[in-house]
Amino acid sequence: PTRMGKPLGQIFVVLNSLLTWFFKGRSNVCQNPYMAHRGMYGCYNYDNLNLSHMMDSYNGIVSDAHDVYNVLANSNQTQISFERTLKPILEHDCDVSSFLYSSLFAMSALSRDDTRNISLEAQRAINTIRNDVLYKEAVYGQLKKLYDMSLNSTDNHEMKTYLNKIMRDRKRAGADLPKNKRLVLLEIMTKILVIEIDFNRNLDRDMDFVNFTKEELSGMPESIMQSFDVNPDGEYQLPTENFVFKTVFETCAVENTRKKMYIAYNSRGKGNIELLTKIVHLRQEMAELLGYTNFAEYSQEKLMAKNPDTVWNFLQGLEKYLQPMRKKKFHQLLEIKTKHVSHLLVTTKQFGGHRTYIYKVSEVKAQFDILVIEFQCKDELLECSEGLEVWDVGYYSHQLKKTQYSVNYSMIKEYFPVEVVSRKVMALYEDLLGLKFKEVPGLTWAPDITLYEVTDLITQDLIGYFFLDLYVRKGKFKHEAVFTLQPSCMRSDGTRQVPVAVMVTNFQKPTSTMPSLLSHSDLSTFFHEFGHVMHSICSRTEVPSFSGTDVQWDFVEAPSQMLVNWIWEPVILKNMSHHYLHGGQLSDEAIDSLISSRNVDTAYGDLQQIALSIFDLSLHVNGSTDVDKLYRDVMKQYLNLTIPVETHFPGTFRHIITNYAAQYYVYMWSEVFSADMFLTRFKTGGIMNRTVGMDYRKKVLEPGGSKDAIEILRDFLGKEPDIEAYLRLKKFREHFTAE
């Protein structure tokens, strides 16, 4: 969200009356005095959330924001300065930010019907305040004078950066358009916002179940099987949730089960396809109205890449390095699939032809010292497939790691119970970044959420707070993400507002007999998302809209992606592991096997990200009347995988509905920079070297968006960033043969 605003002249009189009314009016339904005393001013318990009361608060904020900018508009030339003009504006922005941000989060935290309207009203308030500074000529005129004055000044880099942003965003917001076209633009923006909320709400509510017999779930971990409900027919009911989908994909030996689960999981978005098509069309209308050729050009203008051509060349340049390794891996997987099936065919003949997998493998039979016999599929539950299918990749990659690298994933998972992982991840970050975490009581939106206070290890100064919302819950946001609930900024009373963030994941809940266990992939997710938490919490900005992860969007993933490298370090894996029964650590042999398998999935995984980025880019450059077909075509071209026509993955692709529209490439862009930061500084200086860690905290995390990302990288790296570290880390350079 964009954040703006605050009064001038009689600032303290106006502000005092505003805050007295504001907090008095909503304290009984939103703010908790105990948490406010700790410096947490937002809504963190939604039990008594009332739409009517919240709307009164939003309207009050908007009304006072108008008064604020009217004071600014009437200021004379001698009153224009950073201290007298811009600072009060940003203080007002800071004072209301926690309430607006945390009430926006209600949409992701709750399943209640009225949260959609609460989120809409919160966004409306933010947009209205934003438009005050961008649309009002008198307000813009005063800020333009300050901007011109700042050009020859070396003072206050952050304020100058903020002014530059206002000058840029004025055009992007349509402030230079005639009034009639501006009204059209606002109507388009409102329609886009409604579609964004409806798209995500549909996904959060659209959970189906697929029923399977125990035989059809062959290979699935018993601990996972125990978590599923069983219907009267004795069939297991598997929800179409991400965690379950990944587990079936990686561990279920029955191809038709994987296929059915793939189709069910990727059909959830059928009702969203129309919404996606509409929002792409609206974005194109908006871009053209603002004078851009397409939405991608509009979206990328403010990022490191600057334009679609740069993004396209970047993606195509990476792809050529990755394809040789991807092709080699797919050949390995097809060999494993064929051998696996052939072995089962022999077993089937020995045991009377019971239900099994049946394939036509004549095209590759010359590679194996076996007799290949072609059968017809007789069991309706089992379908023949000759080649490698999209639902095969995860399972046979899993088998490749087990056979070729001796990786026992079921055993490894037993060493990473969530509660232990949480404690040890926090200890690692404490040591590396010079911080101290302490669990503290506080009101939350669900009973299994924990709140932590963060202080500086040396000075004991308060740094911020974060919530951990780790377990799956009905109606909850179904993806993994970190949300800012309160940005870092300077309040009107002269105090620093500390940042507050929440990390949302959907790990399986522990039961009375079994803790929640994390796979190594889940461990990666934990490190990645907690990296975003640290980026949010360590921020020390004065401007709210520069806080934490509010950086140029193609840099936003780099700090968290860089920290995922720690889960591939032997000493870290050893220290993090703790068997849920006997408390022992993972063996050196198991750790070595796991690390040796690191790059098995890398080419496919990164090419998948490239393919999704190209789908997103194509959609927002050229448009499409059939987004499902566009997705199928891209996946075939870049991954040589056939996507079933009855699926609708684009309708589940929530990234490109909100912040990542025409910007999904940022994952790969950030991945390249994250590899450079890791190899250049941490691998060289020591992965737990606090001097390097503090350098990282001060130079990368604290500035937030107050500095250009390229400046942050140069400052931390001590050189120009490049692609070579990424190619070395992922072993692509040694597999690449130039054509």
C-alpha angles and dihedrals in degrees: 000000000000115000128198147154161058146162132271132197108026089024101150095048092047094043095048092054091043095052093042090056094037099053095034091053097054108022094101094057104029124010121061115212092217092055093041088055087058091052098263107125104170140085113283102154116055100181094112098028108149122194095208093051093044091051089053088055093047092049090049091053092050093047093051091045088058089053090049094055093043088061089051093047091055096048117117128230095265092058095057113110140117091257098046101032114027102027095060090047092054093044090058089049089052095048094057099033099089093053093048096043096046093047089050087056090059088082091063097038101049139048096207117126095232094058089079089061092042090054092046092052092047091052090046090055092049092048093048093052089046092051091052091068097036101043106034108091095205092051092046090047092057092046090047090055089052090047092052090049090051096055093084095036127098093193126111105002093194094057091047090051090051092051091050088053092052092051091051096042094050091073092040090054092053096248090143093055123101112265095254092053091044089057089051089051092051090050090052091049091051092051090049091052092051091050091049092054095043092047093054094041090053091054094046090053100037103088118145132180129233118203123220137171119238090255091055089057095053111156096024115131113262091227090060093044090057091059094061125090117240121220125220090269091060094252122140114241110220117193118222093245126138095245093051092043092053092047093051091046094053104036112023111102095198110092096201090054090053090048094050091048092048092052094045094047094047094044094065090091098057092109091049097057092085090049091050092049090050096048092049089052092048092049090053090050090050093049093050091047088055093049100259125130093228142349094262090059090051094045098048099042093091096044134086092261092052098196145024094255091061091048093048093049091047093052095044091046092055094044094063091058094048103045098074091055092044092051092049091051094048089052089053092049093050090051091052092047092050094047091045093052094043090053090052091050091057090047090050092055090051094051103044104271100289119176112298142134118298122195141169104234101161092119092066102027093108089069094062135060093230139102109252116205123184116228134184116238107253100172114075090212092061124064129194121240125177103192140032112298129198090253091053099060099075095043098046092042085056090050092047091055091047096048105031098032100025093233112165103197096180090055093044091052091060089066096059112063110174096239092053093044091051092052095046096044089054091048090052093051091045091056096042099044101032096247138134124216123199127179110234133183120256144144113274138178095249134025099243096056121108129206125211133194117216122208135170110266094224106032097029088223114156110257102176147281138267137191124215112213098175111155134076114260133176112267093009125133102278100211132067117261147137118235127198109230096174127012129220110258146124116274126215092256089062096254126124114249106221120222122256122196139173127214112211122195134153106226118159114271118249117250131212090268104029133044121221106271126202126216118219087259090054089049088056089052091051093051092045096051094041087054087061089050091055091048089053097043099044093053116123102184129142094207112072094212090058095053122127114314093010089108131122100305097235088061098044096093097043099084093049095041090052091057092054087074089075092072089065094057115100096221092050094048091048093050095044095051122094120159110235092227110033101016095232124146127248112273121252089241092055091047093049091050092050094049092047088057094053098109098040091098099027101095094044093044095049093043088052088055090048091050092050089048091052091048089052093045093047091048092054097040102041103013123217139231090203111040093175092058092046089054093048091049093050094048091050093049099047103027102023090230126137113225115208111251091226092065127087109198094158087064089061096044097105094168093075092046093064134012098351099055107139085353106080088113087076090088093063094037089053092043090061092051093043090057090051092051092048099047097036098048115011102033089046098040099035129281092244097035104135092201089061090040092054090046087054092048094049100039103033109022105034099053095057108177095336089100131043111262093237089057090050091051095047091048094051098038097040088222143054111290117243143175099252097088090055093050091049096045093050094041092237095128094061093048096046121102115183113232 
